[in-house]
């Protein structure tokens, strides 16, 4: 009888623990072989289980629940508990974040991502655009560059009438101002667009040229020393699901998100992009620094972008956009050791 009572007690305790566990779902839109999945998302889910002693677990769903631009809404409305995506997939909602995708945002992704987290936390955490979610991390990818299939872009004239695949409004404005022809499409579509001749080149960070299997098509690379453009990302959780966690579990998870998780995002890109450059160099690709004339053109476009964004950001509820941009730039330079 005593043995039976002990067994029953153990069974009751185990089933109570299972019943009280929080099992969260995550929707992701990259394949399970992509490094964002294997080296960032999976370790994050494992860390959550570890710090909560198994009380909170995250299951990455086998297929995304919607297209990449819909992933903010998936989490905000609770269709999925956790998602990640690009802020400027919804440019009108996230006007406040445009500055992070402008030229010259930096080329060290971990420093960028930490600086962006600190900027978000200081200036944007209470902005209405971010209502309904718990921000887990933000991140940048270390500067996108110009990639072409048949020639190296070295002068402003080289850009004229060249068709480039691009992914967002910042990139579109840059290309248009330089006399190129922007063609909007997600990064994974670049392969078929290049193969079919729809575009002459494409905008990517270095890692994506390899990870999207574009290194046979894009063999000429123009490198801007502070980045030609960037892309800003989020990792978020439904606010109601976050609030439903125990205080102990929220405190445990708080210790591994925020700037810590943002740094992990950037650190992965800091590993991937140099490895991609090494691979493409071995394949005989052509790399060239952007000429002073080309940099000057981009710097002029940047000044126009900042002026226009400053007014738009004020309308979007940012009290002092100039101070926020200065804070990001100063923080990045400090963290990057520049």
N, C-alpha and C positions, 0 to 999 in steps of 0.2 A: 504493500500500500504506500509505504514511504517512497519507494522508487517511482511508483506511478505518479505520486504527487509532485515529485521533483521534475519528472519528465513533462508533466502537464504544465507546471510552472514555466519551464524553459520554453515549451512550445508557445505558451501564451505570450511570454516576453518577446519571442521572435516574431510572432504574427503581429503583435502590437507595434514593434519597430517597423515591420514592413508596411503596416497600414498607415503609420505616421510619416513614412518617407515621402519626400517630394521628388517625383519623377518628371523631369522637364524635357520638352522637345526642342530641338534646334533645326531650323531649315537653313540649308546651305546650297549654293548654286554652282560650286566648282566640283569637278569629279573627285572621287576619293583618292586618286593618285596625285592630286595637286598639292604642293607644299603647304598652302594655306590650310588644307584639311589635315594632312599628316603631321605637320610640324607646329601648327598653331592651334587649330580647333580641338583636335584630339587631346593634346597635352592639357589644354584648358579644362576639358571635361574631366580628365583624370584628376587634375588638381582640385577641382570642386569636390569630387567624391572623397578625396584624401582629407581636405581640411574640415569637411563636415562629418568625417568618420562614417561615410556611406549614407548619411541621412538625406543628402540631396544628390541626385544623379541626373545626368543629361544624356539623352539619346539623340544622336545626329540622324535625322531621317534619311532613308535611302535615296530619296529624290526631292528636289525643291518643291515647295508647295505653290510657288508662283514664279514669275519672271524676276530677275534681279532688281528692277526698279520698284517692285512691289514689296520688297522685304522689310522696309520700315513699317508699312501698314500691317503686315503679317504679325509683327510683334506688338505694335500699338493696340491692335484690336484683339489680340489674344488668340489668333488662329494658330500661331506658333509661339512658344514661350520665349525663345531666343533666336535672333537672326543677326546677320551682318550684311553690309552693303556699302554703296558709295553715296555720299551725301548729295552730290550733284546729279544723281539719277532723278532727283526731285529738286531742280534748281530754284524754283519759285519758293518752295517751303524753306530751303536752307540758304537763302541769300547771305545770311550772316557768316557762312563758312566759305564763301567764294575765295576770300583772300588766300586761303591755304593752297589753292590750286593755281595761283598766278605764277608766272615765271619767277625764278630766283628764290623759290621757297626752300632750297637746300638740296643736298645730295646724300646726306647721312640720315637714313630712315629712322634709326632708333632715336637720335637727337630730335629729329622733326616730330616724331610721334609723341615723345615726352613733352616737347614744347607745345604741341597742339592740345594735349590733355590739360596742361597747366593753363593755357589760354581759354579753353572751354570752361574749365572749372572756375576761373576768375571772372570771366566776362559773360558767359552764355548759359550757365547751368539753369538760370531762372527764366530764360527766354521762352516764350510760349510755343515756339516751333518745336521744342523738345518735350513738350508735355506728353504724358501717357506712357513713358518708358523710363527704365532705369538704365542710364548710360554705363556700360561696362568698360568700354575702351574706345579710343579714336586712333587713327593712324594715317600715315602718309607712306609713299613707297620709294622715296629717295631720288626723285627727279625723273620725269619722262624725257625722252630724247627723240630726235628725228631719225627715221630709218627709211631708206630708199632701196628699190630693187635693182637699179642700174647705174646710179651716179651718186657721188658724194656732194651734198649741198654745202657749198663754201661761201657763196655770196648771196645777197638779197635777190639778185636777178635769177638765181638758180631755183628759187621758190615759185616763180611765176607759172601759173597754169598747171602746176603739179597737183595731182589728185592724191590726197592723203586720207586714209581712214582715221577717224577720230571718234572720241566717245562722249564729249560733253560740251557745254556752252563756252567754257573758258578756252578750250582747244579750238573750237569753231571760230571764236573771235580772233584768236591769234593767227590762225591760218588765213582767214579772210583778209585781215589787215596786211598780211605779207604777200598777198596776191596769189595764194594757192587756192585750191578748190577742196573744201572739206566735204567728206562723205561720212555720214553718221552711221556707226554700226558698233556692236559690242566687240571687245577684243578677240574672243574666240572665232568671230566671223572673218577675221583678217586673212586667214589662210586661203579660203575659197575666193575671196575678193582679189587677192594678189595673183592667184593661179589663173583666174579668168580675165585678168587685165582690167578689172573695174577700177582699181587704184594703182598708183605708181609707188606709193609708200604708205607707212603707217606710223602712228605715234604710240610708243610703249616705253615702260622702263626696260632696262636691258634684260632683266630676267624673263620678261614676257616674250621676248623674241625667241628664246629657247623653249620656254614652257608651253607656248602656243604653237611650237613646231614651225616657226617662221624663219629659222636661220638659213634655210635653203633659198628662200625668196628674198629676204631682206639682208643684203650683204654690204651695204654702205651705211655708215652710222655717223651722224653729226652730233658732237657732244658739247652741250652748253655747260660751262663750269659750275653754275649754280642751279642747273635744271632748266629745261625749256618750259615745263609745266609740271603739275603734279595731280594726284587724285586723293581725295580725303575719304576715309572709311569710318564706319561705326560698327560696334558690337553692342547690341541692346537687348534688354529683357522687358517683357510686359510688366508694367508698374504694379498691377494688381497681384500678379504672381510673385513679384519680389516682396511686396508688402505682406504676403501670406506666409512667407518663411518665418521661422522662429528668430528671435533676436540673436540667439547664439549663432545660428547658421548665417544670418546676414552679416554679423560681425566677422565670422570666419572668412566668408567670401569677399567681404570688403578688403581684406588683407591681400588678395591676389588679383584684384581688378584695378580700375583706374589707371594711374601712371604705370603701375607694374605690368598690367596686361598690354597697355599701349606700347611700352618699351619692347615687350616680347614680339608684338606685331612688327615693329620696325626692325628689330634685330634679325628676323628671318629674311627680310628683303636685303639687309646689309650682307648677308651670307650669299643669297641667291644671285644678286646682280654681278658681283665680281666673278663668281664662278661662270656665269653666262659669258662675260667678256673674255675670260680665259678660253672657254670653248670656242667662241667665234674667232678669236685671234688665231687659234690653232687651225681653224678651217680656212684661214686666209682672208678674212673679212677686212674691209677698209674702214679705219676709224680716223676721224679728223676733228680737231677742236673747231668750234664755231669761230669764224673770223671776227675781228673787232667790228667790222661793218655790220655783220649779221647780229652780233650781240647788241650793238647800238640800236638797231631797228627794233629788236625785241624789248630793250629797255624803254624805248619811246612808247611802245604799245602798253607796256606795264604801267607807265605813269598815267596813261589814259584810263586803263582798267581801274586803277586805284581810285582815281577821281570819281569815276562813275559809280563804283561800288560803294564809296563812302556815303553818297547820298542814298543809295538803295538800302544800305545796311541801317542807316538812321530810320528810314521808313519801316524797316523790319524789326525795330525795337532795340537796336544797339545804340547805347547812349553816346559812346565815343569811339567810333570805328578806327580813327587814326591811332588812338592810344592802344587799342587792342592789337592792331597790326604791328605797331612798334614793340609791344610786349612780346608778341610771337617772335619777331625777328631777333630781338635781343636775347630772349631765352634760348632760341635755337643756336645762336652763335656761341653762347656760353656753354651749352651742353655739348656742342660739336667741337669745342676747343679752338674756335676760330677767332 
